[in-house]
Amino acid sequence: MKLLLPLILFAATLAAQPAPGKVLIERLRRMTPAERQRALDRMSPERREALERRLNSLDRIQPGVRDSLQHDFESFQKLSPQEKSEFRRTLRDISELPAERRRIVRAAIHHLRKRPPLLHERILNSHNFTERFSEDERKLIRESLRYLEPLEATDLSH
């Protein structure tokens, strides 16, 4: 499934929020439905609505994809502030590509994450790759791979 990079964008967006919001979302996600409802009932309507939208979007994600997102989010949290900033910039640059090129670049990142990291440069510099991707696109792919961990065997279907 090629949803992982957009989900990483979602994770990066969550990571950009102040820490209390991230902690609250995670705490709400782990509550029973009744506990969650009681906690939400104590919030202002605006805050409650925003949290409910975020929780609903997380709940709609398929479990396997959600696990991958959680793993990528945790990896993102381990980055230094400078690395987070650089990665966000890379993700923003990818999101600004024309839709078709953005889809192709994301697919290439997904494909490369399934390959051993030692092969990345060889693939990126291959004739086939240099014909299909501009220098700027290859740079975005290369930068993304710096921050994204390889996909494990169990993640290969995503």
Secondary structure as a PSIPRED ss2 file (coil, helix, strand):
# PSIPRED VFORMAT (PSIPRED V4.0)

   1 M C   1.000  0.000  0.000
   2 K C   1.000  0.000  0.000
   3 L C   1.000  0.000  0.000
   4 L H   0.000  1.000  0.000
   5 L H   0.000  1.000  0.000
   6 P H   0.000  1.000  0.000
   7 L H   0.000  1.000  0.000
   8 I H   0.000  1.000  0.000
   9 L H   0.000  1.000  0.000
  10 F H   0.000  1.000  0.000
  11 A H   0.000  1.000  0.000
  12 A H   0.000  1.000  0.000
  13 T H   0.000  1.000  0.000
  14 L H   0.000  1.000  0.000
  15 A H   0.000  1.000  0.000
  16 A C   1.000  0.000  0.000
  17 Q C   1.000  0.000  0.000
  18 P C   1.000  0.000  0.000
  19 A H   0.000  1.000  0.000
  20 P H   0.000  1.000  0.000
  21 G H   0.000  1.000  0.000
  22 K H   0.000  1.000  0.000
  23 V H   0.000  1.000  0.000
  24 L H   0.000  1.000  0.000
  25 I H   0.000  1.000  0.000
  26 E H   0.000  1.000  0.000
  27 R H   0.000  1.000  0.000
  28 L H   0.000  1.000  0.000
  29 R H   0.000  1.000  0.000
  30 R H   0.000  1.000  0.000
  31 M C   1.000  0.000  0.000
  32 T C   1.000  0.000  0.000
  33 P H   0.000  1.000  0.000
  34 A H   0.000  1.000  0.000
  35 E H   0.000  1.000  0.000
  36 R H   0.000  1.000  0.000
  37 Q H   0.000  1.000  0.000
  38 R H   0.000  1.000  0.000
  39 A H   0.000  1.000  0.000
  40 L H   0.000  1.000  0.000
  41 D H   0.000  1.000  0.000
  42 R C   1.000  0.000  0.000
  43 M C   1.000  0.000  0.000
  44 S C   1.000  0.000  0.000
  45 P H   0.000  1.000  0.000
  46 E H   0.000  1.000  0.000
  47 R H   0.000  1.000  0.000
  48 R H   0.000  1.000  0.000
  49 E H   0.000  1.000  0.000
  50 A H   0.000  1.000  0.000
  51 L H   0.000  1.000  0.000
  52 E H   0.000  1.000  0.000
  53 R H   0.000  1.000  0.000
  54 R H   0.000  1.000  0.000
  55 L H   0.000  1.000  0.000
  56 N H   0.000  1.000  0.000
  57 S H   0.000  1.000  0.000
  58 L H   0.000  1.000  0.000
  59 D H   0.000  1.000  0.000
  60 R C   1.000  0.000  0.000
  61 I C   1.000  0.000  0.000
  62 Q C   1.000  0.000  0.000
  63 P H   0.000  1.000  0.000
  64 G H   0.000  1.000  0.000
  65 V H   0.000  1.000  0.000
  66 R H   0.000  1.000  0.000
  67 D H   0.000  1.000  0.000
  68 S H   0.000  1.000  0.000
  69 L H   0.000  1.000  0.000
  70 Q H   0.000  1.000  0.000
  71 H H   0.000  1.000  0.000
  72 D H   0.000  1.000  0.000
  73 F H   0.000  1.000  0.000
  74 E H   0.000  1.000  0.000
  75 S H   0.000  1.000  0.000
  76 F H   0.000  1.000  0.000
  77 Q H   0.000  1.000  0.000
  78 K H   0.000  1.000  0.000
  79 L C   1.000  0.000  0.000
  80 S C   1.000  0.000  0.000
  81 P H   0.000  1.000  0.000
  82 Q H   0.000  1.000  0.000
  83 E H   0.000  1.000  0.000
  84 K H   0.000  1.000  0.000
  85 S H   0.000  1.000  0.000
  86 E H   0.000  1.000  0.000
  87 F H   0.000  1.000  0.000
  88 R H   0.000  1.000  0.000
  89 R H   0.000  1.000  0.000
  90 T H   0.000  1.000  0.000
  91 L H   0.000  1.000  0.000
  92 R H   0.000  1.000  0.000
  93 D H   0.000  1.000  0.000
  94 I H   0.000  1.000  0.000
  95 S H   0.000  1.000  0.000
  96 E C   1.000  0.000  0.000
  97 L C   1.000  0.000  0.000
  98 P C   1.000  0.000  0.000
  99 A H   0.000  1.000  0.000
 100 E H   0.000  1.000  0.000
 101 R H   0.000  1.000  0.000
 102 R H   0.000  1.000  0.000
 103 R H   0.000  1.000  0.000
 104 I H   0.000  1.000  0.000
 105 V H   0.000  1.000  0.000
 106 R H   0.000  1.000  0.000
 107 A H   0.000  1.000  0.000
 108 A H   0.000  1.000  0.000
 109 I H   0.000  1.000  0.000
 110 H H   0.000  1.000  0.000
 111 H H   0.000  1.000  0.000
 112 L H   0.000  1.000  0.000
 113 R H   0.000  1.000  0.000
 114 K C   1.000  0.000  0.000
 115 R C   1.000  0.000  0.000
 116 P C   1.000  0.000  0.000
 117 P H   0.000  1.000  0.000
 118 L H   0.000  1.000  0.000
 119 L H   0.000  1.000  0.000
 120 H H   0.000  1.000  0.000
 121 E H   0.000  1.000  0.000
 122 R H   0.000  1.000  0.000
 123 I H   0.000  1.000  0.000
 124 L H   0.000  1.000  0.000
 125 N C   1.000  0.000  0.000
 126 S C   1.000  0.000  0.000
 127 H H   0.000  1.000  0.000
 128 N H   0.000  1.000  0.000
 129 F H   0.000  1.000  0.000
 130 T H   0.000  1.000  0.000
 131 E H   0.000  1.000  0.000
 132 R H   0.000  1.000  0.000
 133 F C   1.000  0.000  0.000
 134 S C   1.000  0.000  0.000
 135 E H   0.000  1.000  0.000
 136 D H   0.000  1.000  0.000
 137 E H   0.000  1.000  0.000
 138 R H   0.000  1.000  0.000
 139 K H   0.000  1.000  0.000
 140 L H   0.000  1.000  0.000
 141 I H   0.000  1.000  0.000
 142 R H   0.000  1.000  0.000
 143 E H   0.000  1.000  0.000
 144 S H   0.000  1.000  0.000
 145 L H   0.000  1.000  0.000
 146 R H   0.000  1.000  0.000
 147 Y H   0.000  1.000  0.000
 148 L C   1.000  0.000  0.000
 149 E C   1.000  0.000  0.000
 150 P C   1.000  0.000  0.000
 151 L C   1.000  0.000  0.000
 152 E C   1.000  0.000  0.000
 153 A H   0.000  1.000  0.000
 154 T H   0.000  1.000  0.000
 155 D H   0.000  1.000  0.000
 156 L C   1.000  0.000  0.000
 157 S C   1.000  0.000  0.000
 158 H C   1.000  0.000  0.000
